[in-house]
Amino acid sequence: MKRKLLPVFLSFALLANGSLTAFATDSSIDTVTESDAQTTVSEDQGNPEETTQEEVSEDEAVPSDESDAITDFETAYKAYTFGANVSGPDAISADKNTVAVLDVRSSVNYNFSHLEGSFSTPVFNEDGSIIQTSEDATAKAFTVTVTNNANFQNKELYLLCNSGARGARAAAVLLQRAGYDTSRIHTITGGATGLEVRYAFLGTNNAVTGAEAVAAVDSNDVVIVDVRTKENFANGHLKNSLSLPVFYLNEEGKQVVAETNQDPYAITFAKYVQDNPSTFSGKKVYVLCNSGQRGARAATALLADNGVDKNTIYTITGGAGDETVKGAFVTVDGYKFVSGTDAIAAAKDGSAYIIDVRSSKAQTKTGTLKGSISQSLFDDNNKLDTAEAEALEKAFMEEIPSKITEDKPIYIICNSGARGAQKATLLLGKLGYNTSTKEDGKVYTIENGAKGLELLYAMSGTDGNAVDGKTAVAAVGKDDVVILDVRATGNYGSGHLKGSISTPVFNANGVAKTTDDQLSKDFTKYVTDNKATLEKKELYLLCNSGASGARAATALLKSAGYDLAKVHTITGGAKDADVKAAAIYVSDTHVINKMADTKNYLILDVRSTASYTKGHLKGSLSLPLFDKDNKLPDDLAKAFTEYVTAHKADFEGKTIYVLCNSGARGAAKATQLLKEAGITNVFTIENGAKSEVIQKHFVTDPVADPDTKKDNNGKDNNKNQNNGKTTTAATTKTGDTAPIASLAVAMLAALGAIIAFGKKKIVK
């Protein structure tokens, strides 16, 4: 391990102030059940076990007599530190010159299906039971194999069992007993339950082009399975396709794919396939995902595992990103659709007729698209089956022929892209217009109708009332301006303008498209609940680039009854140079989510030593700029700078989050000093220690005596620990005592030496 030298004058100064703090970190442990992963025999006996290795405290001894038979693999496993787990995709793509994949499932399961190039080294018996002791015949055979096989020597060993739990742990212990370096032994996460692994088992890669898929939408010999999120399916899909998502939005709003066959979405998918065999029997199955990759592989594995012939399953190359596929998307089967964006463009250049069939009341509320034909079919109560609606239908049949005289496409605006457009399409057909859904058809429904936010914005009549970034930054803190940050929660959390309000219209699927999207509903609720306050102020909208997000938010504000003369788009959005430079505030929840990632993030606590001792965030580094009287003395600033300069490598390459009392004076001072020291990736935790979220995560770990170099459990950190859990880091002086300059000079002159401190990761 590399070593860093800390000048003695700084070291002794720190010790003199009693401010050298010891920090420790614990790795989180995930758990899954050990299950059969749909293999040919059940290898799953006993209670669910943890998949990832457990860290062992130093007082847990390694088995004392190595000659004794191992009778408890779980306890033996805990006695050693093994290499980090690897994902299924990484194991599949690993260089076989440097990696050996050991398949520890039963030989029956291995013979049924396995990863190409892997080695069968079972710790499960053929009847599915796992070895109980190292004296079992299967365990002895394993030991002989790994001892004598030169393919395993000097390689990283990846262990594949049923679900990445008991089997891998037992094999790891036997490998350790056989003399293998434990740091080179890794478990494949999820084992044979992993859908990437199960896809690799199949050895298939059938594919069709987007054009071939589109041509098959009406075929009785093909079923198209759309595995994207249900939200994406609702926004547009291929006609007659079946929605069986393996993608979904997690609690953070991020789009994720099912990784194992134990995932709830995978289980639902599998049950549908099992319950509906006739849907797939004798047909080709075309799988549509976002890009023709992960989702298609996961779905292919699930289809094949649940009775569908793997040779009949095909991936649509390019997935929903294929231009031909996108062009064929519908939201309601049986009609042709055009996007709101395309309809807006057509209205501008006159390349299509636009008929607005909403009620006159609805058109008055939202405005209308310039150049469109107002021809209501809905009455003022939004109904199509009243006497008033019948009169409107008669007027439609009489007036439209004189308004639509050229052979151009006809785009229909209704309330939601459903009832009104469908009725209008029927009436246009009766009038002799070509309503075919084939290529020569001329009549289109504008998808989502007036619920579409792009269309709503275009009908609002505003041009955005733009303000530039400089103006927006200058408005921060003004009583008559509110900045609504409409970017995704994660983007807001990682850097925003001080005092701005997070009102996202973006998530993992992109910007909200309609008023029905959950993002739109949440935004509308906020601006409606706070209308009495907000409508009195100028509203500045900050999105990613000053485009789609700001338009969506403007449309929603219009729908909520706001005066758009007071709604402004910040041009350039978060990409504007002035905005980017000022967006140095991070949210409390964002910091908590990043707290464990000490490799990429460092929380710098600049409060007084007393405040830090009362409570601080685990993993934070105490470099106080405040003294006990809550002042910012020069000696602390000097000590701060000296420490940063001496330990610059601990700051470089990391994102620095500064925690002070309230997110104001201390953070500003720390940011200035860090930038002067060449550390520029610095952010302020908004509201600082006043945040209730921050306070809820405070810990009060005891501060270690730096002379002992022991962690908080009293263990000697000079020893070479197996578990790697405890590290130490020196901090600057507390600042509650006298300046250190004279002491530093005296120490330097007296000793003329340096003290080496281990270069450790700064954690708590």
Secondary structure, DSSP 4 states (H G I P E B T S, - for coil): --EEEEEHHHHHHHHHTT---EEE------B-----TT-SS----SS--BSSPPP--TTSPPPS-TTSPP--HHHHHHTS-PPPPB-HHHHHHS-TTTEEEEE-S-HHHHHH---TT-EE--SB-TTSPBP-STTSHHHHHHHHHHHH-GGGTTSEEEEE-SSSSHHHHHHHHHHHHTT--GGGEEEBTTGGGBHHHHHHHHT---EE-HHHHHHTTT-TTEEEEE-S-HHHHHH-B-TT-EE--SEEE-TTS-EEE--BTTSHHHHHHHHHHHH-HHHHTTSEEEEE-SSSSHHHHHHHHHHHHTT--GGGEEEETTGGGSHHHHHT-BSSTTS-EE-HHHHHHHHHHTSSEEEE-S-HHHHHHH---TT-EE---S-TTS-SSSHHHHHHHHHHHHHHHHH--SS--EEEE-SSSSHHHHHHHHHHHHTT----SSTT--EEEETTGGGBHHHHHHHH------B-HHHHHHTTT-TTEEEEE-S-HHHHHTSB-TT-EE---EETTEE--BTTSHHHHHHHHHHHHTHHHHTTSEEEEE-SSSSHHHHHHHHHHHHTT--GGGEEEBTTGGGSHHHHHH--EE-HHHHHHHTT-TTTEEEEE-S-HHHHHH-EETT-EE---S-TTS---HHHHHHHHHHHHHTGGGTTTSEEEEE-SSSSHHHHHHHHHHHHTT---EEEETTGGG-HHHHHTEE-PPPPPTTTTB-TT--BTTS--SS--EEE------SSS--SHHHHHHHHHHH--EEEEE------
